[in-house]
Amino acid sequence: MQEKDLELYRIVGKVLRQERLRKDLKFTIFCYENDIATSSLNSIENARAQIYFSNIAKVVRALGLSFEEFGALLDKELPKDFFKEL
C-alpha cells in the first residue's frame, strides 16, 4: 500500500469515526442496526486494510450524511493540495 493511500484511509476512517461518536452511536449497535460487518467498520475506522467504496458508501448513508457532507468533512481533514501530486 502506498503512503498516500494509507494517509487517505486514515483520514477517511477518522472522519467516519468522529461522526459516529459525535452522534453517540455505539460501534456494535451501529453495525448491527445498519447491517455493517464489525470487521469492515473496524478496518475502515482504523485504516487496517484497503477501503472499498461500497463499504464507505454504506457507512456514510448509515450516518445520515450526504456525499456532499462527507466530502466537506473529508476536505477539512485532508492536507492542502493532497490530490495535487497523485
C-alpha positions as CSV (number, residue, x, y, z in Angstrom):
1,M,0.0,0.0,0.0
2,Q,1.4,3.4,-0.9
3,E,1.9,6.0,1.7
4,K,-0.6,8.4,0.1
5,D,-3.2,5.7,0.1
6,L,-2.6,4.9,3.7
7,E,-2.9,8.5,4.7
8,L,-6.2,8.8,2.8
9,Y,-7.5,5.7,4.5
10,R,-6.5,7.0,7.9
11,I,-8.3,10.3,7.3
12,V,-11.5,8.6,5.9
13,G,-11.6,6.4,9.0
14,K,-11.0,9.3,11.3
15,V,-13.8,11.3,9.8
16,L,-16.3,8.4,9.9
17,R,-15.4,7.5,13.5
18,Q,-15.7,11.2,14.6
19,E,-19.2,11.4,13.0
20,R,-20.3,8.1,14.6
21,L,-19.1,9.3,18.0
22,R,-20.5,12.8,17.6
23,K,-23.9,11.2,17.0
24,D,-23.2,8.9,20.1
25,L,-23.6,5.8,18.0
26,K,-22.1,2.8,19.7
27,F,-19.9,0.6,17.5
28,T,-21.6,-2.8,17.8
29,I,-25.1,-1.4,17.8
30,F,-24.4,0.8,14.8
31,C,-23.0,-2.1,12.9
32,Y,-25.9,-4.4,13.8
33,E,-28.7,-1.9,13.0
34,N,-27.1,-1.0,9.7
35,D,-26.0,-4.5,8.5
36,I,-22.4,-3.5,8.5
37,A,-19.8,-6.2,9.4
38,T,-18.0,-5.1,12.6
39,S,-14.7,-6.2,10.9
40,S,-15.4,-3.9,8.0
41,L,-16.1,-0.9,10.1
42,N,-13.1,-1.7,12.3
43,S,-10.9,-1.9,9.2
44,I,-12.3,1.4,8.0
45,E,-12.0,3.3,11.2
46,N,-8.5,2.0,11.9
47,A,-7.2,2.0,8.4
48,R,-6.2,-1.6,8.7
49,A,-6.9,-2.7,5.2
50,Q,-7.8,-1.3,1.8
51,I,-11.1,0.5,1.9
52,Y,-13.8,-0.3,-0.6
53,F,-16.0,2.4,-1.8
54,S,-19.1,0.3,-1.3
55,N,-18.3,-0.1,2.4
56,I,-17.7,3.6,2.7
57,A,-20.9,4.4,1.0
58,K,-22.8,2.1,3.3
59,V,-21.3,3.8,6.4
60,V,-21.9,7.3,5.1
61,R,-25.5,6.5,4.4
62,A,-25.9,4.8,7.8
63,L,-24.6,8.0,9.5
64,G,-27.3,10.0,7.7
65,L,-24.7,12.0,5.7
66,S,-25.0,13.0,2.0
67,F,-21.8,12.5,0.0
68,E,-21.5,16.3,-0.2
69,E,-21.5,16.5,3.6
70,F,-19.0,13.6,3.8
71,G,-16.8,15.3,1.2
72,A,-16.9,18.6,3.1
73,L,-15.8,16.8,6.3
74,L,-13.1,15.0,4.5
75,D,-11.9,18.2,2.8
76,K,-11.4,19.8,6.2
77,E,-9.1,17.0,7.4
78,L,-7.1,16.5,4.2
79,P,-3.8,18.4,3.9
80,K,-3.9,21.2,1.3
81,D,-3.2,20.1,-2.2
82,F,-3.5,16.4,-1.1
83,F,-4.6,15.3,-4.6
84,K,-2.3,17.5,-6.5
85,E,0.6,15.0,-6.5
86,L,-1.4,11.9,-7.5
